[in-house]
Amino acid sequence: MSMPHTTVADAVIAACARIAPTWPLDRMIAVNPYWGFVGQSIEDAAAELAAMTGTTLLMRRSWFRAQWRARRFAARHLDVALAVAGDGATRAPELITLLDAATTADDDALLPRALVTDVADIGRDLAHAMSWSEFVTRHISQACAAYFDEGQAQWGPARDDGLWRCWRALAMHDGSPRLLMALHGFREAAVALPDNPHELIAEALDALNVAPAHREEYLTALLLSVNGWASACAYRRWEARLAKHDDEQIVHLLAVRLAWELLLYRLANPAALPQAWQNAQRAWSTAKSEMTNAQQQDWLLQRALEAAYQEDTVRRLSEAPRSAPSSEPASAPTAQAVFCIDVRSELFRRALESAAPSVQTLGFAGFFGLPVAYAPISGAPRAQLPGLLSPSMHIVDVDQQTRARVVANGSRPWASTVKELGTLAGSAFSFVESAGLGWAAALVRDGFGRGERTGDVLRETMPTQSAVVPELSTFAATGAPVDLSSRVSLAAGVLRAMNLARDFAPLVALIGHGASTQNNPQAAGLHCGACGGQTGEVNARALASLLNDEQVRAGLRAEGIDVKDTLFIGGLHDTTTDDVHLYEGDVRVWVHRQSLLAFREQLDAAGRIARRERAPSLGLGDMPDAKLDDAIRARAADWSEVRPEWGLAGNAAFIVAPRARTRGVNLAGRSFLHEYTWQDDTGYAVLELIMTAPMVVTHWINMQYHASTVDPLRYGSGNKVLHNVVGGHIGVMEGAGGDLRIGLAWQSVHDGTRERHEPLRLSVFIDAPADAIEGIIAKHAVVRDLVNNGWLFLHRFADDGEVHQRVRNTWAPVQVAEAGVK
């Protein structure tokens, strides 16, 4: 529960901290949009958010009834939910009566706390007029789109003085409030507003008589009313603070939104609005408690559904030895393949192990532990690591002659230039006129899904795969050289973290991932979130190059890691087509030629198995094998395809354990898998890294999918077909106006008939001693908040073979009913 702040400045800081960042389209990564609320229980945060904006963190009551009738959970799972809730909760029979009710209607939603924009609409005929909330959102959004534009437009306002002064200057000449909303005196009143955003905020709170106890909640609600742009501003602050700077545009945005409250309060209806606003504020104090009471039963239903999933997962894991007699290759592996922990890799890893039992697979965060930014031959450097981190090193291209030539000519690869010209709003028509009919064939080809297929995602990163190899820069981000000692230390740390510091196979493939998709502004959201929304190609190839370096290998032997003559090779898993490309041009392969040939065939066979398993979810389940591969690859090249793949939809678990715990177990593409052996982790440093980075990232992914499903209006980006790109890469709007949209498009979580993502909180399973896990929870506030406040569930594999769950600071076995019991 938030605490009241005594000063305006404190309330502003707290309100801005409540807004989670959202990354731009070209670096789109998943974020928990409720990140600013994880310091309180998820139930408490849900009630507060509902009171502020009317949002929900839960599905509709009718949806839970449908899950009950489909036997997705049972009475015993209601008992688990009630036991966790403690005394005083609704009893199971009452919940069953609620679920068995004949009606499928949802309960009426309670109204959130009113803002001035809401009060100003009292008495207006909204059936024939735009509401003030809609108008203000549109007005602010247009100003933000112009101010934050990244080169898409050839015009724009001055940016030197910040968003607040930009908006104020525009408002002084804006006649739309009078013409469209009959608001007289707007321009004159805007002239009189303070020039400083902090002064405006203080003046407005005083004029509106907002009590100190309600300031933070009120300011937060204002930012949430334009949450898309607030999140974009929060990203700017996040990035600035990672670089030890700051960015105040989110404060400027708050001032703009609050200015509208003040102007409406003074101008919209001076005779009646002040009293109506005073009445509205009186209702604020009870709004949260009303929301808490209204949601109590639904949280029990949510917990019961999650208990059912956890029981099923524990049952599957407990059956691993029987379903997979050889949980590891019977003899030394012929190859080892390290995949990203991404849930899409779980399916492919099972397919590869089925096609090639002699191959050992491992899971590791897809940036492969490299704290880097990548500087391509042309263009600005981009981060290739999780958004939680800041790069400390650079990767550049080895082919310095090509780099020097490109830089000297000021040129860019032709394919990249053509692609950008053809997609920017400002150049689309002139591009078509210039290209003429010569471009018509490509348009027809792409329109019928016959465009360039597998490899699109590969070629975007490097202009020529054979000539350009990414390697660590000769300089770190600090300007200091990345000397041999630093490279050896980095390589040793990565190998130990991925549980691959001994027993190397002759061939080790480091396989990142990306997604082939066309005409998709949110394509980066299908790439690797651990690589900052880029593909994992650069990281995989750079790490392979580092580990193949003879000087680094000599240094590793001194560290007790002997890779012998193992060949490391980078690869990329195209998650849309389940093709895997190996970068054989990066390495000398004649010694390992036969191993590579065999491994390539095994990858091809695994791809066919994986495509067959995914076919039903794509509506291709009845298609014969001979046509299926081409059909799936055609989807990746079809610019009219709104669902080329399902991304991470369905994600529900994060398993941190040796592959022996999960090998042979069908986890249905819903689990993130991270390799870890606690016996090899001295001081539990690796476990600490996993719980503070990959666990947080997987939680972010889980909650982004959750929010986009339970409240697509506020936390999803709407209909993909109606997306309009804003400001180059800032984000998308749905249609021509409204707020910037964040989260996932509806087509990413819904197939047109039903939800494809089941909104369950992340269930984390860790194979480590309880005291090690507890020590990390006690040490890190973020981890403690996520676990203790119910934002995720924590389990561990116990010594007795059972799986224990952490509930209220204690560990207890997860009860598993006999198979077949409903």
N, C-alpha and C positions, 0 to 999 in steps of 0.2 A: 504494500500500500504506500502510495507516495506521501511524503511529508510536506506540510505547508511551508512555503519559503517566506521569509520576512521581508526580503527586498525584491524589487522588480528584476534586477540583474540576475539574482539567483533563480527566479522563476523562469526567466528566458533561457538560461543555461540548461536547466532541468528539462524544459519543454523541447528544446532542440535535441537534447540527448535521447529523447524518446523516439526519434524518427530513425528508422533503419536506412542505410544507404541502398541505392540501386545502381548497378554498374551500367555504363553505356552499351549500346547494341553491339559494338565491335569487341567488347570485353564482357559480354553478358554472363554473369555467374549467378548461381542461386544464393539467395539470402533469406534468412528468417525475417519476414517483414514486421514481426513483433519483437525484434531484438531489443528494443529499448525498454521492454517490459519483463525481461527474464529475471529481474531481481525480485519478483514477486511470484506467488504461485500462479500456475497457468489458469486456474479457475478464477482467481482474483483479477488477473490481467484481463481475462475474457469479459468479466463483468464491467470492469472499468472502460474497456474499449467499446463495449456495447452502449454504456452510458454516454460516452463521448460522441460516437458516430453512428450507432445502430448496427455495427458489424457483429459478426458471430464467428466463433472458432469451432462451431459444431455444425453437423449436418441437420437437416430438417427432421422433425419428429417422424414424419411419414417414411423417411429413408431408414431410420432405425427399425421401424415396424417391418419394412420390406426385408431387412437383413435378418430379423428374428424369424419371419415366416419362411425365409430361404434357409433357415437353420445354420446361419453363419455364426451364431452364438447361442448358448443354452442357459438354463437356470443356474447351473453351477458357476457359470461365468458372472452372472449377476451376484452370486454369493461372494465371489472374489472382489468384485467392485465394492460391495457393501462392507466387506471386511477392511479394505483399504481406507474407505471413508470414515470408519469408526462409528461410535455410538451416535444415535440420534438421526441416522439416515433413514430414508424410506426403506421399508422391508421388501424383500424379494417378491412376495405375492402381490403387493401393490404395483410393482414394476411390471410383473407379468400381466396383470389386469390392464395396465396402461398399454402394453404392447399388443395384447389380444383384442383391443377395442376395434370395433368394426370400421370406425372412421379412418380415413387415410389423410384427413386434413391436417395441416400444420397448426400449431398454436399461434395465436396472434402475437406479433412482435410488439415489444414495448418501444415507445418513442424515446430517442436519446435526448440529452440535455439540449435545449434550444439555444442557438446563436442569434445574434441580431438579424442575420439574413433570414432566419426562420421566422422570427417575430415580425419582421417587416412584411411578410407575406400574409399575415392574418387579415382576413377580409378581402383579399384580392382574388379575382376569378382566374385560378391557375389552369382551368380547362382551356382558356383562350389566351393565355399570356405566359411568358417565360417567368419562372420563379427567380427570386433574387439570388438564391444559392447557385442556380445554373448560370445566370448572367455573370455573377462575380467570378465564378470558376473560369468561364470562357474568357473573360476580360483579363484575368491574371495569367491564364495560360498563354494567351496571345502575346502578352508583354514578355513573359519568360522565354517563349520560343524565339522572339526577336533578339532578346538580350543574350541568351546563351548559345545562339546559332554558331555552329562550328565550320562555317564556310559553305553551307548549302545555299544560302541566300547571298546575293551580291550587294545587299544593303543591310543596314541595321543601325540601331542607336549607339551612341557612345557608351563605352563600358568602363571607362576609367573611374567613375564615381560610384559604381555599385548598382545593384538592381533597384534599391529603394529610390535613389535619385533619378535613375532612368525612368522608372514608373511614374514618379511624381512629375517629371518633365513632360511625359506623354499625356498624363491626365490633365494637365493644364490646357491642352489643346484638343481634348477628346469630347466630342459632342454626342457619342453614342448613349450615355446614360440618360440624357434628356430625350433624344430621338426615339430610343427603343423602350425605355422604362419610365419616361415622364418624370425623371428626377431633375428638378431644377436647382441651379446653383452649384452643381458639381464642380465645374472648373474653378469657380471663384473660391470654393471651400478647399480645393486641392492646393491652390496657391498659398493658402494660409497655413498649411501643414508644416511642421518642423522639417528642416533640411536634414536632420540627423535621425537615422532609424531608431536609435535607442531613446532619443527624446520623444519621438512619436509614440513609441510603445508605452512609455511612462505616462504621457499625456492622455492617451486613449484609455488606459486602465483606470486612471483617476476619473476621467469624464464619464466612463461607463459604470463607475461605482463597483468595480469587481473587488470583492474582499480578498485580502492576502491569502486566506485559506483556500481560495478557489482559483488563484492566478495560474498556477502551473497547469491544472486540468483544463482551464479555459484556453490558454495559449496552445496547449497540446492539441485540443480539439480543433482550433483554427488551422494549425499545420496539417492535421489529418484531413481537413476538408479539402485541401489541395495536396494530398499525400504524394501524388506522382511527382510533382515538381519539388515538394519538400524532400522526397527521397533522393532526387537527382542532386539537390543542394547538399544533402547529408553525405552523398558520395564525394563531392568536392572537398568537404571538410575532412572526411575519412582519409582520403589520399593525401591531403595537405598535412595532416597530423602524422601520418606514417613517415612523411619526409621532414618531420620536426618543424612544420610551419602551421598556419591556420588559414581558414577561409570562412568569411562571415556572411556569405550569400544566403544561408538559411535564416539568419537573423533579419536580413533585408526582406526576404520573402515573408517572414512573420509580420514585419512592419507593414508590408503591402496589404496582407490579408486583414490585419487589425485596422488599418486605415479605412477599409471598406466598412467595417463594423461601425467605426466612429462617424463616418460620413452619412451612413444610412440612419444612424441614431439621431443625427442632427437634422437631416434633410427629408427623410422618407415620409414621416408622419409626425411632426413635432407635437401635435396635440395629444396623440394617443400612444405613440410608441414608447416613450420613457416609462410610463406606468406598466405597459405590457412587458417591457424588458425587466422591470423590477419583479414582476410576478413570476417571470420565467426563471430568474435567478433563485427564487425561493425554492423552486422544485429541484434544484441541482443536488441538494444535500441528501435526498432520498433515492436518486436515480440509480446509483450503484447497488444499493441494497436490494432494490426491486429487481434489478437484473440478476443478482446473485440468486435470489429465491426462484426466479423464473427458469434459471438454467440448471438447477441442482439435479433434477431427475435425468436430464440429458447428459450430464457429465457421468452419471452412473452407467448409462447405456453406452457411452463412448468407452469407458473403462472396461466394461464387460466385453465389448467387441475386441478390444486390444488384448484382453486376457485370453480370448479364444485363439487369436493369432499366435500369441506367445506359447500357448499350450501346444498348438500344432507344430510350431517351429522346434520346440524342445523335443517333441516326439520324433520328428524327423532326424534331429541331431543324435538322439539316443539310439537310433536304428542304424547309424552310419556303419558300424563294423559289419552288420549283417547285409546291408545293401551294397557295401563296397569291401569285399574280403581283402582286396589289396589296396588299402587306402593310400599307399605310396607305391611307386614302381617296384616290382619284385627285385630288380637288380639296379645297378647304377643307372641313372637316367641317361638316355641318349642326348637329350636336350632339356634345357630349362627355359621356360617362358615366363617373364615377369609382366603381368598386366596391371592396368589401373584397378583400383578398388571399386570402380564404377559398377553398378548393378548389372549393366549390360555385359560386362566381362564375365560375370558368374555363369551365364548361359554358355558363352563361347568357351570358357575354360572346361566346363563339363563336356562340351562337344569335342574339344581337342583331346581330353583325356580318354574319351570313349574311342575316338579314331586312332589314338596313339597312346596306349597304356604306358609306353616307355618314356613318355614326356612328363616332366614335373612342372606344374604351374604354380606361380606365386602371385600374391596380390600386394600392391604397394601404391601409394599416392602417385597419380599420373605425372606429376612434375619431376618424379624420380629424385626428389631430395635436392634438386639444384636451385639455389636461391638466386635466380638469374632474371635478367631482362634480355631480350633478343633484339639486336640491331640488324635488320635486314639490309640487303645491298642498297636499297633505297627506302626512304620513309623513316618515321620516328621510331625509336626503340619502344618495345612493348613488354610488359611484365609477363613472365611465363611461370607464375607461381600463384598459390592461393591468395585471395584478397586480404587474408589476415596478415600477410607478410609483406615486407618491403625488400626488393632485390638488393643484393650486396655485390653481385658480379654481373658481367656482361657476357653474352655469347655473340660472336660475330662470325662472318663467313670466311673460311680459309682462303678462298680464291680472291686474294687481295688485288690482283690485276683487274679482275672483273669489277670489283668494288671501286677501285680507283677510276676506272673508265666511266662507270656510271655516275660517280660523284662529279667527275670533271665535266661531263657532258650535261649534267643536271637532268639526266633522263631517268625514265622508269621502264620496267619491263612492259612491252606493248600490250600483253594480255591483261595486265592489271589496269593499265590506262583505259583500254577499251571497256573493260567491265565497269569501271567507275563512271565513265562517260555515259554508258547506257543505262545506269541506274539512278543517277542523281536527278532529283526533280527539276533542278534549274537547267539541266542540259538535255533532258530526254527528247524534246521535240527537235532541237537543233541537231542532235546526234542522228536522229532518224533521217532528217533531211539531208545531212552530209553523207551518211552511209548509203542512203537510197535503197534500191531494190537488191543491192548486193547483200544486205542484211536480212532480206526476206526469207531466204532458205533456212537460216539459223532460227528465225522466229518460228517458222512452221515446224522445223525439227524439234525444237524445245517444247512447242505446244503439244506435240503428240508423244512426249516422253522419249524422244529418240536423240536427246542431246548427249554431250560428252559425259560418260558415266564414271565408273570407278577411277579414281585418281583426281577428280576435280578438287577434292579437299586437300590432296597432296600437293598439287601444283600451285596452289595459292600461296604456299609458304616459301618455296624455293623456285626460282625461275628455271633452273636446270638441275635435276637431282644428281646427275653424274659429275658435274663440274664443281658444285658448291657444297662444301661440307661444313656444318656448324661446329664450332669448338669454343671452349672458354676463351674469353678475350685475354690479351696480354696485360690488360689492366682491369682491376676491380672497380666497382662503382665509386669507391673512395679516391681513385686515382693511383692507388698503390698496385704494383704488379702482382698478379696471381702467380707466385713463385711455385717451385716444385713442391716444397713442403706443404703449402696450402692446398695444392691439387691432390697430393697424397692423402692429406687429412680429410678433404672432402670426399674422396673416393672411398676411404675406409669407413667413414661415418655412414655413407649411403649403403654400402654393402652390409654393414651390421644392422642398419635399420630395416633393410628388406629381408633380413634373416638369410643372407646368402654370403657368409664369410668363410665357408669351407665347402668341401664336397662338390666342387664345380663340375658340371657336365662339359663335354667338349665344345658345346655350342650353347651360348646364353643369349636369348633374344629379349630385348627390352622393348616392349610393345605399347606405345601410346595409343591414343584413339582420337578420332574426329568423325564427323558425319557429312556425307555427301547430301546436299539439298540445294534446291534452286529457288530463286525468287522468294527468299525467306529472310526478312530483316532480323529475325531472332535466331539466325543460324548458329551464332556463337553459343547460344544456350544448349545446343546439342553437342558442342565440342567438350573439351575437358575443363571442368571448373577448377581443377587443381592447377591448370596452366593458364589461369586468368581468362577463360573463355576462348583460348586458342586450341589448336590441335596439339597433341603430345609429340609431334614429329621432332621438333627442334630439341627438346629435352632428351628424348630417347637416343637420337643420333649423337648428341653432344656427350652424353654419358658413355655411350659405347666407344666413342673416340677417346675419351679420357681413360677408360679401363683397358683399352688396347695399347696405350702408350707404354713403351718398354721402361721408361724412366719411372713412371708412376707405378708400374708393376714391381719394380725393384724396391721402391719405397714401401709398397704394401707388404712385401715379404718381411721387411724389417718390423712391420706392425703385426706380424703373425698371420697375414692373409696371403696365401700362395695360390694365385689363379692359374699357375702353370702355363699351358699353351691354349687355354680356353679362348675361343673367339667370341667376342661380344658384338652383336649386330643390332642396330635400331630397326624398328618396324612400326607400322601404323595400322590399327584395326579400324576399318570403316564400319561404324556401328549401324549405318543404314543398310549396307549390303552384306555385312559379315565377310567381306574380303579383307585379307591382311597382306600388306605390301612390306617386303623386306628391302632395306637399303643396301643391297649388295655392292653397289658402286662405291660405297664408303670404305670398303675393306678389301684386303687381299684374300681371296677365297680359295686359292688353288689347294691349300693344305686341307681345307674343310669342305671341299666341293661336294663330296658324297653326302656328308651330313646336312649340308644346306639343301641339296636336291631332295633328300628324304623329308626334311622338315617342311619344305615348301609344299610337298604333296600332302603331308599330314595337315597343314593349315588349310589347304583347299578342301580336304575331306571334312574337316571340322566346320568349315563355312557352309557346306551343303547340309550338314546335320543341324546347324544353328538356324539356317534359313527355314528348314522344314519345321522346326519347333516354333519359330516366330510366325509362320504363315497364317495360322488361324486368327491371330490378333490383328493381322493386316487384311483380313477378308479373303485370303488366298488359300485357305485350308484344303479346298477341294481340287486345287490345281496339281497336275502331275509333276513329278520331279523334273522332267525334261523341259518344262516351261517355267517352273517356279523361279529358278535363278535369274532368268532374263526378266521376268515380271518384277521381281524385287529391285533389280538394278535399274529397270526403267523408271520405277517410282522415284529413285534418287535423282534422275535427270529431268523429271517432269515438273515444269515450273507451275503447273496448276494443281499439284498434289499438296494438300494441306496437312497430310499426316504421313510423311515419308517413313517415319518410325515413331515409336512411343517414348523415346527418350528414357527418363528415369521414372516414368509413371509406375506406380505400384510399390516403390521403395518403402521398406518397413523395418529393416534390420541392418545392423553393423556388427560383423563377427570378427573379433581380433583373436586369432588362434592359429596354430599350425594347420596346414591344409588337411592333415590326417583327420581333423575334426569334421570336415565338410566334404572331403573327396567322395564322390559317388552319390552325394545327397542332392536331390533335386530341390533347390530353393526357389525355383520358379522365377528367376531373374528379379528377385525382390530384395536381395541382400548384398550389401557392400562387404567385401572380403579382404581383410588385411592380414598378411602373414606375420606371426609373432610367436616366439618361443621364450617364455619367461625365464627358463633355466639358463639361457644364454645372455640375459639382460642384467648385467652387473649394476646394482643400484637402481634398477628400474628406470633408467634414463630414457630408453626407447619407449617404454609404456607411457611415461609422462609426456613425451612428444606426441604419441598417438592420441592420448586423451585430451590434449590441449589444442591439437590442430586437426587431424583427420576426423576425429569424433565431432568436433564443432562444425566442420565443413559438411559432414554427412547430415548433421542436425539441420543445418541451413537448407540443404537440398530438400530434406524431408518436410520442413515447415513451409518452404515455398510451394511445393506441390500441394500440401495441406491447405494453405490459405487460398491458392488459386482454385481449389475445388469447393471449399465450404463457403467462400464469399468471392465468386468470380467478378462481381460488380466492382468491388473496392480493391481487391488484391490480385485480380487476373487482368490480362491485357485485352480481353474481349475477343471479337471475331477476327481471326487472322485475315480474312478476305477484305476487311474494311480498314486494315492498318495503313496509316500514313506516317512515313518516317519524318521525324522532327529534328531539325538542326544538324543534319548530317549523320550523326551517330548517337544523339542524346537519348532517343527513345521513340515510341510510337504513340499516336493518338488513334482512337477508333473513330473513323469518319473525319469530319472537318473541324471538330471542336471538342471542348471538354478538357478535362485534366490529362496530363501525361499518364499513360497506362503503364503499370508495372506488373511483374509476375508473368504467368504463362498464358498463352492464348487458350481459348476454350477448346479448340481442336487438339490441344496437347494433353488434355485430361478427360475428354469426353468424346465418344465415338458417334454421337448423334442420337444414340438410343439410351446409353447409360454411362456413368462415370467409369473411366478406365483407371483412375487412381482412387484407391481406398484410403481415406484420410485417417491414418493411424500414426500416433506418435512413434518416434524411432525407438526400437528395442535393441539395446547394445548388449552383446555377449562377449565377455573377455575371459580368456584362459590365463589367469594369474591369481596369486594368493590374495586373499581378502585384505590383508594388512597393506599390501602394496597399492591396491586400488584406493583404500581409505586414505592412505598417506597423500596421494595425489589430489583427492577430493578436498582434503583439509588445506592443501597448499595453494590451490587455485580457486579464486572466487567465481570465475566464470563456470568452471566445471561443477563447483558446488551448487551454484544457482540452477544449472540445467538439471542436475540430479535431484536435489532436494525440493525444488519447486515444481517438479512433475513435467518438465518440458521434454524429457526422454526417460526411458526405463533402463536400469542397469542390471545385468545378470553376470554371473561368473560360473565357470565350470569348476565344480567342487571336486575334492579328492575322492569322494565316495562315488563319483560317476554321475551324480545328479547335477542339475542346473539350479542354482540358487538366484533368487531375485532380491534386490535391495529395496526394502520398504521401511520408511521411517527409521533410517539409520541402522537397521538390522537386516541380516541375510536369512532367507527362509527358502526351502525347496519349492520349486514350481510343481504343483500337483498336475499330473497327467493322467487323464482317464484312459481306460483301455481302448484300443483302436476299435472304431465302429460305434462307440458310445456317443450319442448326440445330446 
